[in-house]
Every structure is written in C-alpha cells, then in structure tokens.
Amino acid sequence: MSTSPRTVSRPEFIAMMAAFMALNALAVDIMLPALPKMGEALQVAHENERQLVITSYLIGFGIAQLFFGPLADRFGRRKPLIAGVIIYIVAAGFAVIAPTFETLLALRFVQGIGAASTRVVAQSVVRDRFAGRSMAEVMSLIMMVFMVVPVFAPAVGQLLLFSGHWQLIFLFMAALAIVIGMWGYFRMDETLDPGKRRPLHPAVVAEGFRLVLSNRTAFFYGISSMFVMAALFGFIGTAQQIYVDIYGLGSSFPIAFGFVATMMAMSSFLNSRVVGALGMRRVAHAALLTFCTLSAVMLALASMEMLPFTPFMIVFTLIMFSFGLVGSNTMTLAMEPLGAVAGTASSVFGFMQTVGGALMGAMIGYAYDGTIVPVAAGFFFLALIAIGCVLVAEKGKLFGASTQYAVRK
C-alpha cells in the first residue's frame, strides 16, 4: 500500500483519529451493563471481581503502549496501527467462545494489547502534524468526538443484552473495529518521514525513553494526568453498582452514564474554543483546581449521607465537565516538548496513565462498600496529588503563559 499523501481533510482526520481512539473507550464502556450477566454465566463468586473484565483490558492496553511507541517511531504510524487493530478483532472474536472467566480475562488482556496501538498512533500522528495551541485544539476536538462513545456505548451494550446473549457485545466490537480499520488502511496518511525514523535498537530505544523521563515538565504533566485518569477508572469500575445498587436505576442507568459523558464531550468542545485565547496552562490549571474542589464537596456530602441521586448527579457532572478540560491540555503539555520522540513519548505516558490509573482505579473499585464515599475520597486525594505534580512541573507557579517550544520532529 502506497504511503503517498492522501487528500484527507481536517474534519476527516479528526474523525478518523477519534474513531480509532474510540475503539478503546468502546471496549470499556459497552461492557458495563453486561458485567452481572458475565459474572453469572462464568460463575464469578464476588461481585467486585467482575470489575476485572475492565482492569485486565486496561493493563494490557497500558503495558503494550511501551512497545507500540518505539515501533511507531521505527516503522511509521500505519503498520503498527493496523497490526494492533487486527489483534483487537481476533481477541474480541475468541472472547465470544471463552469457556471460563479466567480465559475471558486473558482475552481481554490481549484485546487491550491490540487497542494500545490506536492510542499511541493517534497521539503521534497529531503531534506529527501540529504543535502548541493548535495541537491542543485538535486534541480537544478529537476528545469531543471520542467522548461521544461513552454516551452511547452502555446503551448499545444494554440493547444487545436484550437478546439474552452477552457474547453479542464482543461480536459488535469486532465488527466495528473491522470497519474503522479498513477506513484507516485506505485513507490514513503516513505522517512520519522515512528519513526521521528511529532505529529499533536497544540503545536508541533507551535513549528515547531517557529523553521522555528526563524532561521535568513533560514527565510531571504525564504523572498528573495518570492520577486524574485513576479517578475516572475508579468510577467506571463501580458505575454499574453505583447507578443500579445505590440509586436503583436498573436497566436505565446508561441514560445517566451517557448524560455525564455528554457533558464531558461539551467541555472538550469548549476547550477547543477557548484554549487558543487563554492558553493550555491557564485552562488546565483552573479545571484541575475545580475538579479537586468539587471532589471535596462530593466527599463531604457523601460522608454525611447527604447525597441522594439529584445532588450526586449535579456535583458529579460538574466534576466530569472539569475533567474534560484537564485531559487533553495536560497531555498536550506533556507531549509538546517531545516531538523528536513522539511515538515513544505517547507510549510512556499512555503506559503511566493506563496501568497506573487502572491499578489505582481498581483499588478504589475494590473499596466499594455500597456507598459513594470510596469513589469520592479517591477523586479528592488523587486530584490533590495531581495538583502537586503540576506544581513540580511548573516550579511552583500556576496559570503561567504557555511556553513556545520549537517543533522538533
């Protein structure tokens, strides 16, 4: 397949990158309504163990990014992406016939490995084509489209469950991945210049990781993003229990879940409109402080047992609205100085975000005790740590103007 430039418009480019990243969100959110049926069918003893269907996927997704990054810097963006999508499809297909819960977890781990390519390549391609505030704007638009998936994914999962067969969810994921994979195969540009590819040699790969880990600003923004993502993963793992067991929403819980996701998508769109005028730092820092403050409010109300459904939805929606303003900006600030090793940088930050976030999120999920308190406490304390990381990245100063980095590719 030729890698000569294709006439891919900016809207198609944004939609395509969002679609590839959405395969990852789909693999998490579409599972939520099916967790009880999967647990029952595969004889899972403890209901909190059902969350491992999410955690095993996220760990595979996070670890594999460490490998896809150097591969993307060596072989270009297209080949690793298509290879990852194929792995994703095969794992989803075999999950349909998984005989035991342990087998299903192993296949979910493999599916996460395949999905890792979508995140690494999408962020690398954006960094190849854009820098600075224009990169933040494009990432915000991609995240806006990407956030549409959590709006509909649980509802799609619930509709598929009406057939009585949770295996249909995996068939749906495989079919959608085939469609998106073919779109990328025929329409995606190769954005990495062959003359700028990095050899896949241990010393060169190690040097790439050193460049990422030794950049104070990039590293601590990446760590900050990890703690914020951990809070999100903690909620996702317990979402079905919170909406159904605490608030009694039953099969309609995807509506509440989708409403919150819609607000996150709106905040990503708002970010794309304001980041050019205000700068990534001002928007990200204000949003992170808001995230922490509102999490403290949620924790206080939950501790006093003053959090019925309506107040919970109001506070939690505002928290996740601020999350939408944090995510794309912190990752842009982490990636901006590392254009020379964009693939490796994306893989390192993806690993930290996903594996670290998934493990901490799993601890929050396992602490679930039939109340909102563990989730609220997780949000608040993780946000405090994230603020500390940003202070280290910025040498103790918040709300500074964005630094203009030279575009190093």
N, C-alpha and C positions, 0 to 999 in steps of 0.2 A: 504493500500500500504506500503510495507516494506520500511524502510529508511536505509537499509543496504547499504554500499558503492557500487556504480556502477563504472564501469571502464570507466569513462568519460575522454577522453584525453584533454590535454591543449587546442588544437585548437577547439575541440567541446565545451569545457567550455566557451572559449572566444566568439565563435559564438552564443552560447545559451544565454549568458548574454546580448550580443549586440542585439540579436533578441527581447528579452523582452523589453529592453530599447527602441528599435526602434519602438515598438508599440506606444510609446508616441510621438516620432518625426513624425511618420506617421499621427497620429490624428491631428497634427497641419499643416504640410506642404501639405498634399494631399488636404486640404480644400481651399488653396489659389486661384486656378483657378475658384472654384465654388462660391466664395463669391458674385459676381454680380448676378448670376442666383438665388442663395438662397435669396438674398435681393429682387429681382424682384418677385419671386414666393411667398414669405411670406410678401410682401408689406412693406419693410423697407424703411422709408422715407428718412433718411440721409445716404449717402454712408459710412461715417466714422463709423456709428453704426454697419455695417456689421462686423467690427473687433471684436465685442463682441462674435462672434462664436468662436474665438480663446481665448479671455480673459476669458470667462466663463469656458471653459475647463481647462485653466491653474490655475484658482483659485481653482476649485475642486481638481485638481491634487496636488496643493500645500498644501491645508488645510488637506487633507486626509493623507498625509505623517506623520503628527503628531500622528495619531492613528496607522498606519501600523508599525511604528518603534517599539513602545512597544509591539505590537502584535507579531512582528518577533522575539523579544528578549524573549518572553514568550512561544510561540507555535512553534518556529522554523521558518525556512525560507520558506519551501514548502507550507504549508497550507495557510498562508496569500497571497502568490503569486497566487495560483490557484484561491482562492476566488476573488481576485482583477480582474483577467483576466475574470472570469465569469461575474462580474459586467460590465466590459468594453464591453463584447459581447452583453449582454442584452440591455444596453443603446444604442449601435450603431444600434441594430435591431429595437428598438422602434423609433429611430430618422427617420427612413425611412417613418414613417406614421405621423410625427409631423404635426399637423394642423396649428400651429401658430409659429411665430418667438420666442415668449416667451417660448413655450413648447420646441422648439429646444434648446434654451439656457439652460433650466433646464436639459434636457437630456445630453447636452454636459458637464454640471457641474458634473452629475452622472458618465459619461464616464471618466472624469478626476479623480474622486474618485477611480474608478477601476484601472486606469493606475498608480496611486500612488504606488501601491504595487510593480510594476515592477522596479521602480527606487530604492525604499528602499531596496528591497530584493537583487537586483543585486549588489548594492554597499556593502551591508552587507556580502554577500557571498564572494565577492572579498576580503573584509577586514578579513573575517574568514580564508581565505586560504593564504593570502600574507601580507607582511608588507614592509615598507620602499621603496627603489627604485624598488624592484621587483613588488610591488603593483602599483607604478606609471607606470611601463612598461606595466603591464597587463591592467590597466585602459586606457592607451593610445591606445592599440590595440583594446580594446572594443569600444572606442570612434571612432577609424578609421572605423570599420565596421558599427557602429551606424551612422556615418556621410554619409554613402552611401545612406541612406534613403532620405535625402533632395535632393540628386542628381536626384533621380527617382520619388519621391512622387508627385511633382507638375505635371510632365509629365504624370504619371499614372492618376492623377485626371483629366487632360485635355483630355486624351484618353477616360476616362469614360464619360466625358461630351459630347463627340461627339455623344453619344446615345440620348442626349437631356434630360437625367434624372439625376439630381444631387444626387438623393437618392441612386444610384448605388455605390457612394463613401462609404456610410455607410455600405452597404452590403459587399463591398470589405474588409473594416476594420474588420468587424465581422468574415468573413471567414478566414482571415489571423490570427486573434487572436485565433481562434479555432485550427488552425494548430500548432502555436507556443505553445499554452497552452498544447496541447497533447504531444508535444515534451518534455516540461519541466516535465509534470506529469510522464512520463515513464522513463526519463533519468536523471533528476536532483537529485543530492545528497542532503541530509540534512547535512548541514555543521556546524550547531550549536549543540554542545554536550549537550545531555539532562541534564547532571549534572551542566551545566553552564547557564541554562535558568533562567531568572529573573522573579519573581512573578509579576502577573498583579495586583498589589496592589497600591493604590494611593500614598502611601508614597515611595514605591520602584520606581514607575514611576517618581515621582517628584525628587527623588534623581538622577535618570538617566539624567533628563533634567538639574539638577543643575550641574552635572559633565560636561556636554557639554557646558553650558553657562558660567561657571566659568573658563574655560581654555582659557586664553588670546589668545594664538597662534591659537588654533582651531577656536575660535569664530570669530576673526577678519579676518582670511582667508575665513571663510564662508561668512561673510558680504561682503568682497571684491568680492567674486565670484557672490554674488547677484547683485551688481552694474554692473558688466560686462554682466551678463545674461539679465539685464534690457535693456541694449543697444541692444542686439540681439533681444529681444522680440519686442522692438520698431520698429526695421526694419522689422521683419516678419509681423507685423500687417499692415504695409504700403507697403510691397513688391509689391503686385499686382498693387497698384496705382502708385508706382514709375516706375516700368518697363513698364506698359501699358499707363498710363496717361501722364507721363513726357517724357518717351523715345519712346513711340509708338511701343513697341514690339508685342502687340496683343497676339494672342494665342501662340506665340513662346517664351513668357517670361520665361517658365520653363527651357529653354535651358540656359539662363543667370543665373537663380537662381541655376541650377544644377552645372554650372561651378564653381561658388563661393563655393558651398558645396563640390565639388571635391577637391578644394584647401584646405579646412578645413580638409578633410579626410587625405590628404597628409601630412599636418602639424602634425596631430595626429600620423601618422606612423613615421615621422621624430622624433617626441618626444620620441617614444618608442625606437628609436635607440640611441639617444644622452643623455637621462636622466640618464642612468647608469653611464656615464662618467662625465657629468657635474653637476649632482645633480638637484633635483626638484627646489630648490630656485633660482639658477642661471638662469635656463631656464625660469621659471615663471616670475621672476622679469624683465629680459630682454624683454620678449614678452609683458608684460604689459606696459612697457615704450614705446615700439614700437607702440603698439595699441593706446596709448594716443597721441603720436607724429603724427602718420598718421591721426588720427581723427581730430587733429588741422589743418592739411593740407587740409583735406576734407572740414572742416567748412570754412576755409579761401577762398577756391576756390568757394564753393557754395555761400558764401556771396557776392563775386564779380561777380557772374553769369558766372563763367569760368569753368563750369563742364558739358560739353557735355558727351555723352554716353561713349566714349572710355576712357577719363581720369577718369571718375567716376568708371568704371569697374576696371581699373588698381589700383587706390587707395583703393577702397573698397575690392578688392580681397586680397590685401596685409594686410589690417586691419583684415579681417577674417582669413587669414593664421596665423597671430599672435594670434588671439583668440583661434585657435586650440592648441596652445602651452600653453595658460593660463589655460584653463578649467580643464583638467584632473590633472594638477600639483597642482593648488590651492585647489581642493577638496581632493586630496591625502594628502596634508599638513594639511588640516582641520581634516581629518579622522584619520591620523596616530596615534595621542596620545590617541585615544578613543576606542581601541579595546574591552575594557570591556563592552561598551555600543554601539556597532557598529550600531545596528538597530535603537536605539534612536537617535544617532548622525546623521545617514543618514536622518532620518525623520526631525530633526530640521533644518539641512542645506538645505534639499530639500524644506521645507516649506519657509524658508527665500528666497532661490533662486527663487522659482516659484511664490509665492504670492507677495512678494516684487517686484520681477522682472517683473511680469505680470502687477501689478498696475502702476509701473513707466513706463513700456513699453507702457501701454495703454495711459498714459498722453502724451507720445511722439507721439503716433498714432493719438490722438485727436487733436494734434497741427499741423497735416499735413495741409499745405496750398498750395499745388501744386508745392512746391519746395523741394529741398534736405535739406534746412537749418535746420528744426526742428530735423531731424534724425541725421545730422552731429553734431549739438550742443549737442544733447543727448549723443552721443557717447563720445564726448570730455569731457564734465563735469562729466559724470558717471565714465569715466576712471580716471579722477583726484581724485575723491573720493575713488575709488578702490585702487589707489596708497597710499593714506593717510591711509587706513585701513591696508594695508600691512606694512607700516612703524610702525603703532601701534603694530601689531603682532610681528614685528622683533625688537622692541625697537629702532626704528630709523635707523637701518642698513639694507642695501640691499646686495644681492649677497653673503650671507654667505653660508658656507657649511651646508649640511643637517644634522640636529640633529638625532642621532640614538636613537629611543625610544625603550624601552623594549616592547615586544609583549605581551600585556595584553589582554587576551581573557576570 
